[in-house]
Amino acid sequence: MVKTKDCTTWFYFSLSIFVSHLSGANFLFCADNEVHATHCVETYLQLGLEDKRSNMLLELAMQILKEPCFNVLRTQEQLGYIVFSGVRRAHGVQGLRFIVQSEKTRMKLNIKLISFLNCGFMNINSCLRGRTH
């Protein structure tokens, strides 16, 4: 007999993505999975409305962060099965999206991801100022 998945969980998760975010807002969605004992963290940094300049800067930032994200979180930290980074655009709004799935705890995944993002953005800022770390 094949186990089927309840769509309710996905529906509520999808709705939470479209909730308009206030500055500094955080949303946490937890669900138990009886089939797989893994955790997943998704961090979405909403950066505003789509326009040509913003699109270009967002794509440039993601091009700079994509390879180091995989290298640091997947290869060096050996955090998880899935390490993904990309640009997300929906309903005229865009942002950077990072996903890590692992058997490690949500807290550990979140701490490592935020640590990586802090270092990554510091490197981008120093490059824009003409300095290197």
KAQUIVEN-V291689 format. One record per backbone hydrogen bond with DSSP energy under -0.5 kcal/mol. CO is the residue of the C=O (numbers start at 1). NH is the residue of the N-H. If there is no record, write none. Layout:
<<CO NH> <CO NH>>
This chain:
<<6 9> <6 10> <7 11> <8 12> <9 13> <10 14> <11 15> <12 16> <13 17> <14 17> <14 18> <15 18> <15 19> <16 19> <22 25> <32 34> <36 38> <39 102> <41 100> <42 44> <43 45> <43 98> <44 46> <45 96> <48 94> <51 55> <52 56> <53 57> <54 58> <55 59> <56 60> <57 61> <58 62> <59 63> <60 64> <61 65> <62 66> <63 67> <64 68> <65 69> <66 70> <67 71> <68 72> <69 73> <70 74> <70 75> <71 76> <72 77> <73 79> <79 104> <82 101> <84 99> <86 97> <88 95> <90 93> <92 50> <93 90> <94 47> <94 48> <95 88> <96 45> <97 86> <98 43> <99 84> <100 41> <101 81> <101 82> <102 39> <105 109> <106 110> <107 111> <108 112> <109 113> <110 114> <111 115> <112 116> <113 117> <114 118> <115 119> <116 120> <117 121> <118 122> <119 123> <120 124> <121 125> <122 126> <123 127> <124 128> <125 129> <126 131> <127 130>>
